[in-house]
């Protein structure tokens, strides 16, 4: 059964620290937010919309053995009618960045401050 991300059904794979796949796969709140932010950054990027009209997110992978701020931590694959799928690697970054040539998406997640004493 597909997972839903930003209202779209997607295949989900979660790879654990030891390289095994989680069955059934479940995302943490941070992973969910990172994937949503990456998909939003791409789908809202003007050049992405022009170069890849109709691109549809179809598959996501969370690679827990990779640090959150490293390329490859969050993987997204988009289907394009009549073409090979598009692949992007998302990661947590100090600012939102989209590099279509390299297939990289940096996303920023805001966390609410920890209450003080």
KEROTI-55125 format. One record per residue: x, z, y of N, C-alpha, C in turn; residue number from 0. Coordinates in nm, 3 decimals, padded with zeros to 5 digits. Each point is the difference from the previous one (the first is absolute). Layout:
<atoms>
+---------+---------+---------+---------+---------+---------+---------+---------+---------+-----+
|    n_xx |    n_zz |    n_yy |   ca_xx |   ca_zz |   ca_yy |    c_xx |    c_zz |    c_yy | num |
+---------+---------+---------+---------+---------+---------+---------+---------+---------+-----+
|       X |       Z |       Y |       X |       Z |       Y |       X |       Z |       Y | NUM |
...
+---------+---------+---------+---------+---------+---------+---------+---------+---------+-----+
</atoms>
This chain:
<atoms>
+---------+---------+---------+---------+---------+---------+---------+---------+---------+-----+
|    n_xx |    n_zz |    n_yy |   ca_xx |   ca_zz |   ca_yy |    c_xx |    c_zz |    c_yy | num |
+---------+---------+---------+---------+---------+---------+---------+---------+---------+-----+
|  00.084 |  00.000 | -00.118 | -00.084 |  00.000 |  00.118 |  00.088 |  00.000 |  00.124 |   0 |
| -00.022 | -00.093 |  00.090 |  00.086 | -00.008 |  00.119 | -00.017 |  00.119 |  00.093 |   1 |
|  00.105 |  00.028 |  00.071 |  00.003 |  00.103 |  00.103 | -00.046 | -00.066 |  00.130 |   2 |
| -00.055 |  00.075 |  00.093 | -00.044 | -00.058 |  00.127 |  00.090 |  00.048 |  00.112 |   3 |
|  00.049 | -00.095 |  00.080 |  00.085 |  00.031 |  00.115 | -00.050 | -00.080 |  00.119 |   4 |
| -00.030 |  00.069 |  00.108 | -00.055 | -00.064 |  00.120 | -00.120 | -00.088 | -00.034 |   5 |
| -00.080 |  00.046 | -00.096 | -00.122 | -00.071 | -00.036 |  00.018 | -00.116 | -00.096 |   6 |
|  00.121 | -00.022 | -00.050 |  00.027 | -00.111 | -00.091 |  00.045 |  00.052 | -00.137 |   7 |
| -00.051 | -00.058 | -00.107 |  00.047 |  00.041 | -00.132 |  00.142 | -00.051 | -00.025 |   8 |
|  00.085 |  00.088 | -00.049 |  00.139 | -00.037 | -00.030 |  00.040 |  00.061 | -00.133 |   9 |
|  00.095 | -00.064 | -00.066 |  00.062 |  00.061 | -00.117 |  00.101 |  00.102 |  00.050 |  10 |
|  00.009 |  00.113 | -00.068 |  00.088 |  00.109 |  00.041 |  00.093 |  00.038 | -00.113 |  11 |
|  00.129 |  00.013 |  00.033 |  00.100 |  00.051 | -00.092 |  00.074 |  00.112 |  00.072 |  12 |
|  00.017 |  00.113 | -00.070 |  00.081 |  00.110 |  00.053 |  00.112 |  00.024 | -00.099 |  13 |
|  00.124 | -00.018 |  00.048 |  00.118 |  00.024 | -00.082 |  00.056 |  00.136 |  00.036 |  14 |
|  00.014 |  00.086 | -00.100 |  00.046 |  00.137 |  00.020 |  00.151 |  00.006 |  00.014 |  15 |
|  00.050 |  00.119 |  00.033 |  00.144 |  00.019 |  00.019 |  00.082 | -00.044 | -00.120 |  16 |
| -00.052 |  00.022 | -00.121 |  00.075 | -00.035 | -00.121 | -00.017 | -00.147 | -00.040 |  17 |
| -00.072 | -00.077 |  00.081 | -00.019 | -00.142 | -00.029 | -00.125 | -00.030 | -00.081 |  18 |
| -00.066 |  00.103 | -00.052 | -00.123 | -00.021 | -00.076 | -00.115 | -00.030 |  00.097 |  19 |
| -00.099 | -00.070 | -00.051 | -00.118 | -00.031 |  00.081 | -00.106 |  00.107 | -00.021 |  20 |
| -00.060 |  00.045 |  00.110 | -00.108 |  00.098 | -00.007 | -00.125 | -00.067 | -00.054 |  21 |
| -00.064 |  00.067 | -00.096 | -00.121 | -00.056 | -00.060 | -00.104 |  00.110 | -00.013 |  22 |
| -00.109 | -00.007 |  00.074 | -00.033 | -00.102 |  00.099 |  00.077 |  00.024 |  00.130 |  23 |
|  00.026 | -00.106 |  00.075 |  00.075 |  00.015 |  00.125 | -00.085 |  00.065 |  00.110 |  24 |
|  00.060 |  00.095 |  00.070 | -00.066 |  00.067 |  00.113 |  00.097 |  00.010 |  00.115 |  25 |
| -00.047 | -00.028 |  00.121 |  00.084 |  00.009 |  00.118 | -00.012 |  00.138 |  00.064 |  26 |
|  00.111 |  00.046 |  00.059 | -00.004 |  00.121 |  00.081 | -00.059 | -00.039 |  00.136 |  27 |
| -00.043 |  00.096 |  00.081 | -00.049 | -00.034 |  00.134 |  00.104 | -00.074 |  00.084 |  28 |
|  00.127 |  00.036 | -00.011 |  00.105 | -00.069 |  00.075 |  00.012 | -00.146 | -00.046 |  29 |
| -00.003 | -00.023 | -00.130 |  00.008 | -00.137 | -00.052 | -00.120 | -00.082 |  00.046 |  30 |
| -00.118 |  00.058 | -00.010 | -00.122 | -00.069 |  00.044 |  00.013 | -00.040 |  00.147 |  31 |
|  00.043 |  00.095 |  00.084 |  00.014 | -00.027 |  00.144 |  00.106 | -00.107 |  00.027 |  32 |
|  00.111 |  00.003 | -00.075 |  00.107 | -00.099 |  00.020 | -00.049 | -00.140 | -00.037 |  33 |
| -00.070 | -00.013 | -00.111 | -00.053 | -00.131 | -00.038 | -00.103 | -00.050 |  00.099 |  34 |
| -00.088 |  00.087 |  00.045 | -00.100 | -00.040 |  00.099 |  00.067 | -00.045 |  00.129 |  35 |
|  00.102 |  00.076 |  00.044 |  00.071 | -00.035 |  00.124 |  00.074 | -00.133 | -00.015 |  36 |
|  00.063 | -00.023 | -00.114 |  00.074 | -00.125 | -00.022 | -00.095 | -00.119 | -00.002 |  37 |
| -00.112 |  00.012 | -00.071 | -00.097 | -00.108 | -00.005 | -00.058 | -00.027 |  00.139 |  38 |
| -00.028 |  00.106 |  00.074 | -00.053 | -00.015 |  00.135 |  00.102 | -00.067 |  00.092 |  39 |
|  00.127 |  00.041 | -00.012 |  00.105 | -00.061 |  00.083 |  00.013 | -00.149 | -00.029 |  40 |
| -00.004 | -00.037 | -00.127 |  00.012 | -00.141 | -00.036 | -00.124 | -00.080 |  00.042 |  41 |
| -00.116 |  00.050 | -00.034 | -00.122 | -00.076 |  00.029 | -00.027 | -00.011 |  00.150 |  42 |
|  00.059 |  00.090 |  00.080 | -00.015 | -00.008 |  00.144 |  00.113 | -00.071 |  00.071 |  43 |
|  00.100 | -00.044 | -00.074 |  00.117 | -00.066 |  00.057 | -00.032 | -00.147 |  00.026 |  44 |
|  00.014 | -00.043 |  00.124 | -00.039 | -00.136 |  00.040 |  00.068 | -00.108 | -00.084 |  45 |
|  00.131 |  00.012 | -00.018 |  00.073 | -00.102 | -00.076 | -00.044 | -00.003 | -00.147 |  46 |
| -00.026 |  00.117 | -00.057 | -00.048 |  00.007 | -00.139 | -00.132 | -00.075 | -00.013 |  47 |
| -00.092 |  00.023 |  00.095 | -00.130 | -00.066 | -00.005 |  00.011 | -00.151 |  00.012 |  48 |
|  00.096 | -00.048 |  00.082 |  00.018 | -00.144 |  00.017 |  00.066 | -00.062 | -00.123 |  49 |
|  00.107 |  00.064 | -00.049 |  00.074 | -00.056 | -00.113 | -00.073 |  00.012 | -00.133 |  50 |
| -00.081 |  00.107 | -00.013 | -00.063 |  00.028 | -00.130 | -00.150 |  00.024 |  00.015 |  51 |
| -00.073 | -00.099 |  00.052 | -00.145 |  00.020 |  00.014 | -00.064 |  00.020 | -00.137 |  52 |
| -00.091 |  00.094 | -00.005 | -00.069 |  00.026 | -00.126 |  00.077 |  00.084 | -00.099 |  53 |
|  00.117 |  00.053 |  00.039 |  00.076 |  00.085 | -00.091 | -00.084 |  00.122 | -00.037 |  54 |
| -00.005 |  00.029 | -00.129 | -00.082 |  00.110 | -00.049 |  00.087 |  00.096 | -00.081 |  55 |
| -00.002 |  00.126 |  00.039 |  00.075 |  00.101 | -00.074 | -00.057 |  00.011 | -00.141 |  56 |
|  00.089 | -00.010 | -00.101 | -00.048 | -00.001 | -00.138 |  00.068 |  00.105 | -00.088 |  57 |
|  00.117 |  00.049 |  00.041 |  00.078 |  00.089 | -00.089 |  00.087 |  00.091 |  00.086 |  58 |
|  00.004 |  00.129 | -00.036 |  00.091 |  00.094 |  00.066 |  00.072 |  00.083 | -00.105 |  59 |
|  00.124 |  00.039 |  00.034 |  00.078 |  00.085 | -00.089 |  00.067 |  00.109 |  00.081 |  60 |
| -00.009 |  00.121 | -00.050 |  00.069 |  00.113 |  00.059 |  00.118 |  00.034 | -00.089 |  61 |
|  00.120 | -00.010 |  00.055 |  00.123 |  00.026 | -00.076 |  00.056 |  00.136 |  00.041 |  62 |
| -00.041 |  00.103 | -00.071 |  00.034 |  00.138 |  00.037 |  00.148 |  00.033 | -00.017 |  63 |
|  00.075 | -00.083 | -00.068 |  00.143 |  00.023 | -00.015 |  00.079 | -00.047 |  00.122 |  64 |
| -00.068 | -00.060 |  00.097 |  00.063 | -00.051 |  00.122 | -00.043 |  00.089 |  00.116 |  65 |
|  00.093 |  00.037 |  00.086 | -00.033 |  00.084 |  00.116 | -00.103 | -00.070 |  00.089 |  66 |
| -00.086 |  00.078 |  00.064 | -00.108 | -00.054 |  00.082 |  00.050 | -00.093 |  00.110 |  67 |
|  00.121 |  00.023 |  00.051 |  00.052 | -00.081 |  00.111 |  00.090 | -00.115 | -00.047 |  68 |
| -00.001 | -00.029 | -00.127 |  00.083 | -00.109 | -00.054 | -00.088 | -00.122 | -00.033 |  69 |
|  00.058 | -00.119 |  00.021 | -00.068 | -00.123 | -00.037 | -00.031 |  00.006 | -00.149 |  70 |
| -00.120 | -00.037 | -00.037 | -00.036 |  00.001 | -00.141 | -00.084 |  00.119 | -00.041 |  71 |
| -00.017 |  00.097 |  00.087 | -00.080 |  00.118 | -00.036 | -00.146 | -00.040 | -00.026 |  72 |
| -00.054 | -00.085 |  00.086 | -00.138 | -00.044 | -00.012 | -00.002 | -00.153 | -00.007 |  73 |
| -00.059 | -00.053 | -00.104 |  00.000 | -00.144 | -00.025 | -00.143 | -00.053 |  00.014 |  74 |
| -00.014 | -00.111 |  00.073 | -00.130 | -00.064 |  00.018 |  00.011 | -00.148 | -00.034 |  75 |
| -00.098 | -00.052 | -00.074 | -00.002 | -00.143 | -00.035 | -00.133 | -00.059 |  00.047 |  76 |
|  00.011 | -00.112 |  00.071 | -00.118 | -00.069 |  00.053 | -00.017 | -00.133 | -00.070 |  77 |
| -00.125 | -00.034 | -00.030 | -00.032 | -00.130 | -00.058 | -00.026 | -00.100 |  00.112 |  78 |
|  00.049 | -00.122 | -00.021 | -00.025 | -00.112 |  00.091 | -00.054 | -00.115 | -00.085 |  79 |
| -00.114 | -00.051 |  00.038 | -00.061 | -00.106 | -00.079 |  00.094 | -00.120 | -00.012 |  80 |
|  00.028 | -00.040 | -00.124 |  00.083 | -00.117 | -00.025 |  00.149 |  00.020 |  00.022 |  81 |
|  00.044 |  00.123 |  00.024 |  00.142 |  00.027 |  00.025 |  00.046 |  00.120 | -00.080 |  82 |
|  00.132 |  00.017 | -00.006 |  00.056 |  00.118 | -00.065 | -00.038 |  00.124 |  00.080 |  83 |
| -00.013 |  00.115 | -00.067 | -00.034 |  00.124 |  00.072 |  00.109 |  00.039 |  00.100 |  84 |
| -00.042 |  00.071 |  00.103 |  00.092 |  00.057 |  00.099 |  00.035 |  00.142 | -00.041 |  85 |
|  00.125 |  00.038 |  00.016 |  00.043 |  00.134 | -00.035 |  00.061 |  00.069 |  00.122 |  86 |
| -00.040 |  00.126 |  00.020 |  00.054 |  00.080 |  00.109 |  00.037 |  00.138 | -00.052 |  87 |
|  00.108 |  00.053 |  00.057 |  00.043 |  00.135 | -00.030 | -00.018 |  00.084 |  00.125 |  88 |
| -00.078 |  00.106 | -00.012 | -00.026 |  00.088 |  00.113 |  00.079 |  00.130 | -00.016 |  89 |
|  00.023 |  00.065 |  00.113 |  00.075 |  00.125 |  00.002 | -00.038 |  00.075 |  00.126 |  90 |
|  00.023 |  00.131 |  00.000 | -00.026 |  00.081 |  00.119 |  00.113 | -00.025 |  00.099 |  91 |
| -00.037 | -00.018 |  00.128 |  00.098 | -00.036 |  00.103 | -00.034 |  00.072 |  00.130 |  92 |
|  00.097 |  00.005 |  00.092 | -00.027 |  00.063 |  00.129 | -00.096 | -00.080 |  00.088 |  93 |
| -00.013 | -00.130 | -00.027 | -00.095 | -00.083 |  00.073 | -00.050 | -00.110 | -00.093 |  94 |
| -00.117 | -00.054 |  00.031 | -00.058 | -00.106 | -00.082 |  00.083 | -00.127 |  00.018 |  95 |
|  00.042 | -00.058 | -00.112 |  00.076 | -00.125 |  00.003 | -00.054 | -00.092 | -00.109 |  96 |
| -00.004 | -00.129 |  00.030 | -00.039 | -00.101 | -00.097 |  00.105 | -00.109 |  00.003 |  97 |
|  00.064 | -00.025 | -00.114 |  00.098 | -00.108 | -00.013 | -00.051 | -00.093 | -00.110 |  98 |
| -00.064 | -00.108 |  00.041 | -00.059 | -00.092 | -00.097 |  00.105 | -00.072 | -00.083 |  99 |
|  00.115 | -00.030 |  00.059 |  00.106 | -00.069 | -00.075 |  00.053 |  00.086 | -00.114 | 100 |
|  00.022 |  00.127 |  00.028 |  00.057 |  00.091 | -00.101 | -00.108 |  00.066 | -00.085 | 101 |
| -00.126 | -00.011 |  00.041 | -00.108 |  00.062 | -00.076 |  00.000 |  00.151 |  00.013 | 102 |
|  00.029 |  00.050 |  00.121 |  00.008 |  00.144 |  00.023 | -00.103 |  00.046 |  00.103 | 103 |
| -00.056 |  00.117 | -00.024 | -00.096 |  00.060 |  00.092 |  00.035 |  00.148 |  00.016 | 104 |
|  00.038 |  00.038 |  00.121 |  00.024 |  00.141 |  00.030 | -00.127 |  00.060 |  00.058 | 105 |
| -00.041 |  00.114 | -00.052 | -00.122 |  00.064 |  00.049 |  00.029 |  00.142 |  00.046 | 106 |
| -00.081 |  00.045 |  00.095 |  00.012 |  00.134 |  00.055 | -00.122 |  00.079 | -00.044 | 107 |
|  00.024 |  00.116 | -00.057 | -00.110 |  00.089 | -00.036 |  00.012 |  00.125 |  00.085 | 108 |
| -00.106 |  00.036 |  00.064 | -00.001 |  00.121 |  00.081 | -00.054 |  00.115 | -00.083 | 109 |
|  00.065 |  00.112 |  00.010 | -00.047 |  00.119 | -00.070 | -00.038 |  00.103 |  00.104 | 110 |
| -00.106 |  00.071 | -00.027 | -00.039 |  00.105 |  00.094 |  00.103 |  00.112 | -00.004 | 111 |
|  00.030 |  00.059 |  00.115 |  00.102 |  00.105 |  00.004 | -00.043 |  00.121 | -00.083 | 112 |
|  00.101 |  00.065 | -00.052 | -00.024 |  00.123 | -00.076 | -00.033 |  00.110 |  00.099 | 113 |
| -00.109 |  00.073 | -00.019 | -00.034 |  00.107 |  00.094 |  00.108 |  00.106 |  00.004 | 114 |
|  00.027 |  00.048 |  00.118 |  00.102 |  00.104 |  00.017 | -00.053 |  00.138 | -00.031 | 115 |
|  00.090 |  00.098 |  00.002 | -00.044 |  00.137 | -00.031 | -00.093 |  00.059 |  00.104 | 116 |
+---------+---------+---------+---------+---------+---------+---------+---------+---------+-----+
</atoms>
